Amino acid sequence: MTAPNLMEKLVSLCKRRGFVFQSSEVYGGLGSVYDYGPLGVELKRNVKDRWWRAMVQARDDIEGLDSAILMHPRVWEASGHVSGFTDPMVDCRTCKARFRADKLGDAPCPRKPSKHPGEHKECDLTEPRQFNLMFKTFMGPVEEQAAVVYLRPETAQGIYVNYQNVLNSSRQKIPFGIAQIGKAFRNEITPGNFIFRTREFEQMEMQFFVRPGTDGEWFERWRGLRMGWYQEIGLEPSRLRWHEHGPDELAHYARAAFDIEYEFPFGWHEIEGIHNRGDFDLGRHQQHSGKKLEYFDQGANERYLPYIVETSAGADRVTLTVLVNAYREEDVEGETRVVLGFHPAVAPIKAAVFPLVNKDGMPEVSLELYNDLRRSLPVFFDDSGAIGRRYRRMDEAGTPWCFTIDGQTLVDRTVTVRDRDLMTQERIGIDAVKAYLTDRLG
């Protein structure tokens, strides 16, 4: 299957099964902005919950935070975003399209998609100019320069300016971290590849504050932990790799940076960055705010500005990665079976309950089991159509197990369990269904 064909099929499946919709579709849609449907919002929430569990709830040295989207404009001056958060942009005078000057090789020419911008004989590109990616708006009733605020382009700055608040209120000691999941906005010149790069997105970021000199050790430790997490949620290890930032890629403030890359149908691309940021961020905010942000180490009787090791992932991008990783097509008795083979921990629906037929008391027993399970798990009830068709619908939704109530159930209180991946069936007692799921979901 070719890469474009696979992505087209995945996008079609996402709309058909209620994972992702084009935003404002009834008005023709809004470029690179998407809405999550019933299954998509559950999948993305499961990804975020697993991240939060691993980064905050399962650790004693990381605290959670939810900072505001709108911040004092001087935050973005201190961070360098106002002056330096730019991409080089070129226009085509012929077709009027705009492109990132440093990513022309990733973009198709609108007039001849088999070529890149600048390669077609009719292309007439302007000289590159810098384009700031921040969305600007105004606070209050008057649109004037003094009222300018920005939609945050990243969540990290909210962590830095709250560093002392969290440190003092939580009574943590360095080394410790602050984690946050939240919306960010970037006015991308050429977004694309479905929900991989969008203008409105959600970040999952953690900033770990360490004593200078220990940053290299913590950097390597976090590299290992983060790669391990992706394998825990079911991503194939063979489709994951490290990319080290070379001298030309490394940000001016970074001491080291590695990306975790995944092999998408459209190539290898970053899904998370791990960065050793040194003391750049706290140093800039200390300088611009006039507030001391140094840490006093009582044990060593010394003050220092902590170094920061950052882990930064996009919830939308990871959700797309999980979808791509799970998608497969199989030939079953001459028919194509489409399956989303999610790891059970992130599957939006954990189990489905079916009556074999809608008579002889089977619907009543099925609903009794369904209502019992739904108190603790996201489950689905379906009594419409042939049983094989119902299985296929659940395969496309990524549901790991289906329980069917049939005539035998009314005799001995057993049900048929059908496994999504193996397509095998076994019988267990109806009273054992909850324990069966709990054991497999951990």
PETA-V633024 format. One line per field, one symbol per residue. psi: psi as a letter, one per 30 degrees, with the letter a starting at -180 (. if undefined). burial: # if it has 16 or more other ideal C-beta (glycine too) atoms within 10 Angstrom, else .. A space follows every 10 residues. Layout:
psi=???
burial=???
This chain:
psi=kleeeeeeee eeeeeeghek lkkhefgflk khklkkaeee eeeeeeeeee eeeefdfglf gkllkjlkek lkffefeefg eefgilkkkl kjfefglklk fggeffkkke fiffllkffk ffkiklkklk jkfkkkakka fkjlefgklk kkflfeefee fgeeeeeeff hlkkkllklk klklkkikei lahbgejlfk lkljkkkkkl kkfgeeeeee eeeeeeeeee efggkkefgk lkjkkleffk lffkflkkkk kkjlfglklk fkkkkjgbge eeeeeeeffg kkglkjjeef hlkljklkkk kjlkeeeeee eeeeefklkk jjhflkkkkj hkkfffkeke lkkkkelhlg feeeeeeeee eeefffljlk kkgklleeee eeeeeffgke kkkkkaeeef eghllkkkke efglklklkf ffeeeeeeef f.
burial=.....##..# #.##..#### .#........ .#.#.##.## ########.# ##.###.... .####.#... #.#.##.##. ##..#.#.## ##....#### #..#.##.#. .....###.# ..#.#..... ##.##..... ........## ########## ###..##... .#.####### ##.###.### #.######## ########## #...#..##. .##..##.## ..###....# .......... ..######## ######..## ########## ##.###.... ..#.#..... ....###### ########## #######... .......### ########## ######.... .##.##..## .##....### ###...#..# ########## ######..#. ...#####.# .........# ..##.##... ..
